[in-house]
Amino acid sequence: MTAGDSEQQEMLIVTGMSGAGRTTVGNALEDLGWYVVDNLPPQMLRPLVELVERAGTSLPRIAAVVDIRGRDFFYELQDIIQALRAGVNVRVVFLDANDAVLVRRFESVRRPHPLQGDGTLLDGIGIERARLAALREASDIVVDTSDLNIHQLATLITETFAPEDHAGLRVTMLSFGFKYGAPTDADLVADARFLPNPFWSPELRHLTGEDEAVSEFVLGQPGAREFLDAYAQALEPVMAGYQRENKRHATIAIGCTGGKHRSVALVRELSERVAKMPGVAVSVKHRDLGRE
C-alpha cells in the first residue's frame, strides 16, 4: 500500500464487552458506507488489509467487529493491531457498559454470556472485563453505552464517523396518482386533489407538472402556496426528529388523480424547500409520470 493509499483508507476495529452494542455500531457504520465484517478472528485482519490494498479506493473505509467470540484467537488482537499500524490507518473503538446494564440486556434477550459457562451472568461479565482491561486501556475511542439506547448509540457513531458532507437523512420526494394506488412505502402522504386539475384545460392536458405552464397554473391556485408554506414548516421538526431517532431514509409522497400534473408540480416545489433543511439530502421521483 502506498503512502497516499494509507492516508485515504481507514480501518476501524470495533470491540469491547459483549452486550455493549457492537451490532448496533456495525449497522450504523454500514449505513455510513463503511464495509463492515462481523465476528472476524484477529488473524483474518491481515488478509482483510490485503483485500483493501487490492481494492484500492473502492474500499476506502473498512470496519471489523472483533470480540471474545473469536475464542483463543482473540488474545492476539493487540499484537496484530500494533503490526497493522505500521502500514494502515487503524483506530480501535471499545464499547463498554456497567455490569447492571449488561445483565439486563442479556436477560432481555434470554441468552447466556459467552464466558459464563456453568456460572452466572456476572461471572461471565467479570471474566470478560478482566481479559479486556488492557485492550480497553489501549483503545483510541472508548464508548460507555450504559445510558444509551440503540438509536442514541447509532446517532453517536454517525456523528463521530460520518464524513463532513454526509446527510443524516435521505428523503425521497415522490409524486403519484391515487388511481394507481397510494405508495405502500411512504412515510408521509399528502393529497393535492384540493386544487383544480390542469387535465381539464386543453392547452395543459398534454403537458406535465415539470412544464412551467402547468407549474405556474398549479402554484397560482388559491391555497397552493399556503399549503406548501404550512407543510414545509410542519416538516422541519419531523426531519429533525427523524435524525434524532436515527431514521436514515424517508419518503414523502404527494398524490393527485393521475400523478401527472398537480402532484408533480407540488413535489418539485416542496423538494427545494426540504433540501434546505439541515442534514437532509433530497431525491425526486415521479412514479406515475409516464403512465397514460
N, C-alpha and C positions, 0 to 999 in steps of 0.2 A: 504494500500500500504506500503510495507516495505521500509526502507531507501535505500536499494540497488536499488529497482524499481524506486524510485523518482529520483535517480541520473541518471538513464538510460532514463527515459521517460520525454518528454518535452511537454508542451502545449504552443502554440503561439496564442495570441488573436490579430487579425487584425481588426483595427477600424480606425476611422478618418472621414474626410469630404467626403460627397457624391461627386462623380466625381473625387476623388483624386487618384483612381487606385486600389481599393480593389479587383476587379475581376481579374485584371492582376496579382496582388500579389498572390491571391489564386491559379490561374493557375500555376504560377511559382513554388509555394510550392508543388503542386501536382506532377509536373514534377520531383521534387527532392525526391519524395517518401513520403511526408507528407500526412496524412489522413486529408482532408480538409472538413469542414462543413460550408456551407454558410448560411447567414441570420439567425443565431441562436439567439433566445431570451436568454438574460443572465441567466434566471432561468434554462435553459437547460444545462448550463455549468457543474453543479454538476452531473446530470445523465451522461453527457459525460465523466466526470472523472471516474465515476463508471464503465463505459464501458471500459475505458482504464485499470482500475485495473483488471477487469476480463480477458481482452485480454492479459495482461502481456507484454512480449517482442514482441508480434506480432504487437502491435501498439506503437512503441517507440516514434513516433513524431506525434502530432495531432495539427491541427490548426483550430480555429473557427473564422469566419468572423462575427463580431458583430457590428451593426451600428444603426443609427437612425430609420431604418425601423422597429426595434423592438418596436417602439412606447413608451408608458409609461414604459414598462418593461426595456427599455434601461437605465433609470436613476438609476437603482440598480446595474449597472455593476461594479462600483468601489468597492462597499462593497463586492460583490461576488468575485471579483478578490482578494481582501485582505484576504478573508476567504480561498480561494483555495490555496494561497501561503503558508499556514501552512503545506500543505502536498504534494504539486505538484510544480515542477519547471515551473513557469509561467512567460512568458515575454509578454509585450504589445507593439505592433507596431502601431504607429499612423501615418496615411497618411494625408498630408496636401498639399495645393496649394493656390496660391493667388487668390483673387476674380476674377480678369480679366480672368485668365486661366479657372477657374471653370465655369464662364459664357459661355466662348467659347465652352467648352466641352459639356455643357448641350444644347446649341443651335445647335451644330453639330449633336446631336442625336435626337433633337426636342422633348425633354422630360422635364416636369416641375421638379423643385426641390421638394423633398418630403415634405418640410415645408413651401413652399411659399404660399399655399392657394390661396387667391384672389389677393395676392400681386405680386411683380416681382421676378425674379430670385435672384437679390441681396438681397431682403427682406428675402427670404428663406435661403440664404447662411449666412446672418448676424445672423439670429436666431440660426442656427445650430452652427456657430462658437462660439457664446456666451454660448450655452449649453454644448459644448465640451471643453471649455477652461480649466477646472480643470482636465479633463481626459488627455488632451494633456500634461499638466504640469507634470502629474504623470506617463506618459508612459516611458518605457525603451528605446525605439527607436522611433525617430520622423524623417520621411522621407518627405522632400519637393519635390513634383513631378512636380513643375511648369515648369521646364526646361527639363523634361524627356519625351521621347515618350515611347510607351508601351514596345518596345524592350529594351530600356535603363533601364527602371524600372525593367523588368524581369531579366536582367543581374545583376543589383544591388542586387536584392533579392537572386539570385543564389550565388553571391559572398559572401553574408552575412551569408546565412543559409545552404549552401552545406557542407556535411561532407568533411573532408580533402581528402579522396580518391575518391571523386565524379568526374566523367568525364563530362566535359562540353558538349561534343558532342559524340554521339554513332553512329558509322559508320558500316554499313553492306557492306562488300566486296562480290560482287555477280558475279559468273560466269554463263554464259548461252549460249544457242545455238540459233543463228539467225533463223535457220529453224523452231524453235518452237515459234518464236516471241520475240521481244525485251521486256524487263520488263517495264510495264507502270508506275511503282512507282520509277524508278531510277532517281536520281538527275543528275548523270553524266554517260555517256555511251562511252566506248572505243571499238575499233574493232581490234581483234587480227588476223584477216584473212590476214594481210600482211605477216605473217610468214608461212613457209611451214607446211603442215598438216601432223602430225605423223600418221594419219589414213592410209596413203598410204605406210607406212612402215610395212611389215608383222610382224616383231618382236615387234612393238609398238602398232599395231592396237587394240589388246585386252586389253591393259593397259590404264591408265588414267593419267591425269596431276598430280595426287597425288603420282604416282610412280616415283622414282628417274630417271629411264631411260628416261621417257618422259620429265621430268623436265629439265634434262641435255640437251636433244635434242632441246627443245624449247628455253631455255635460251642461248644455244650455237649458235643460228642462227644469222646472220648479222642483226643488228638493234634491237634485242630483249632487250638487256641491255641498249642500248641507249634510247629506248622508256621508259623503266622503270625509268631510271635516270631522264629523262626530265619530265615525267608525275608526278613522286613523287615531284619534285621541283615545278611544277605548282600547285600541290595540297596544298602545305604548306600555301600560302596566302588564298586559298579557305577555308581550315579548320579553320584558324584563323578568317576569315571574317564571316563564319557561326556562330562561337561562339559569336562574337561581336553583330551579329544580332539576337542572342538568338534562333538560329535554333538548336534543340536538337538531331535530328535524320537525318541521310543522308544515301543514298545508292549509292555506286559507283560500276557500273557494267562493266564487260569486256566480250565481246562475241566472239565466233568463230562459225564455221559452226554448230557443234553438241553439243557444250558445254561440251566436254569430255576431250580434250587434251590441246590445246593452252590456252584457257581462264582460265582453272583450274590452270595451271602452273603459269601464269602471276598473277592471283589473289592471289595465295599463296605467291608469292614473294613480290608483292606490299603491301599486308596486313601487312607484317612485318615492312615495312618502314612507313606506315601510323600510325601504333600503337606507333611509337616512337615520333610522333608529340605531342606537349603539349596539354593537356586537351582532348585527343581523346582516346576512347575505341573502339576496333575493334572486330567484329564477322565476320566469314566467312561462306558463304552459296554457295553451288554448285547446282544451280536449276535443271539442266538437266543431272546431272552425272549418274543417274540410268536409263535413257531412252535408248532404243535400237537404 
